[in-house]
Amino acid sequence: MCRSIKTLRPPVLPEEATEEDIRAAALQYVRKVSGFRAPAAHNREVFEQAVAEIAESTAKLLRGIEVRGGAARTASRAVGAAGAPHVGQAS
């Protein structure tokens, strides 16, 4: 596992993971798996798509995780008004 990816669920993270937290973890994962810190121009689109898909899956996972002794977690700050994560947008 990439050491710079931090746990995004409570009680490890005192507050809910933000969209930024989720995207940063997805980016670190894609960097680790691909072996590239930054993609070449001809790989940029597929690299960013992978980050977006992993971030979306991560947000879905965090919304569904139940912390022992607690209710299902709602990643409200990581979810937009329409209910879909706003992740993977180019910075």
C-alpha positions in Angstrom: 0.0 0.0 0.0 1.2 3.5 -0.7 2.2 5.0 2.6 0.9 8.5 1.8 -2.7 7.3 1.4 -4.3 7.9 4.8 -7.4 6.3 6.3 -10.4 8.4 5.4 -13.0 7.0 7.9 -13.7 7.8 11.5 -12.4 7.4 14.1 -9.0 7.7 12.3 -10.1 10.9 10.5 -11.9 13.0 13.1 -14.2 14.6 10.5 -15.8 13.3 7.3 -13.4 13.0 4.4 -13.6 15.9 2.0 -13.7 15.7 -1.8 -10.1 16.9 -1.7 -9.1 14.1 0.7 -10.8 11.5 -1.5 -9.2 12.8 -4.7 -5.8 13.0 -3.1 -6.0 9.3 -2.1 -7.2 8.3 -5.5 -4.4 10.3 -7.1 -1.8 8.6 -4.9 -3.3 5.2 -5.8 -3.1 5.8 -9.5 0.4 7.1 -9.2 1.5 4.0 -7.3 -0.2 1.5 -9.7 0.9 3.3 -12.9 4.4 4.0 -11.7 4.1 7.6 -12.9 4.0 10.7 -10.7 2.6 12.7 -13.6 1.4 11.2 -16.9 2.8 12.1 -20.3 0.5 14.1 -22.4 -0.6 11.1 -24.4 -1.6 9.3 -21.1 -3.2 12.3 -19.3 -6.8 11.5 -20.2 -6.7 7.9 -19.1 -4.8 8.8 -16.0 -7.3 11.5 -15.0 -10.2 9.1 -15.8 -8.7 6.5 -13.5 -8.4 9.1 -10.7 -12.0 10.1 -11.2 -13.3 6.6 -11.2 -11.4 5.6 -8.1 -12.4 8.8 -6.3 -16.1 8.1 -7.1 -15.8 4.5 -5.8 -14.0 5.7 -2.7 -16.8 8.2 -2.0 -19.4 5.5 -2.4 -17.5 3.2 -0.1 -17.2 5.8 2.6 -20.9 6.6 2.3 -21.8 3.0 2.9 -19.3 2.0 5.7 -20.8 1.4 9.1 -18.4 2.2 12.0 -18.8 -0.3 14.7 -21.4 0.9 17.1 -22.5 3.6 14.8 -24.9 4.2 11.9 -24.1 4.3 8.2 -21.7 7.1 7.5 -22.8 9.9 5.2 -20.0 11.6 3.3 -22.0 14.8 2.9 -19.0 17.1 2.2 -17.8 14.7 -0.4 -21.2 14.6 -2.2 -22.6 17.4 -4.3 -26.1 18.8 -4.2 -27.3 16.2 -6.8 -26.1 13.4 -4.6 -23.1 12.4 -6.9 -19.5 13.0 -5.9 -17.8 15.9 -7.6 -14.5 14.1 -8.0 -11.9 13.9 -10.7 -12.2 17.4 -11.9 -8.9 18.7 -13.2 -7.3 21.1 -10.8 
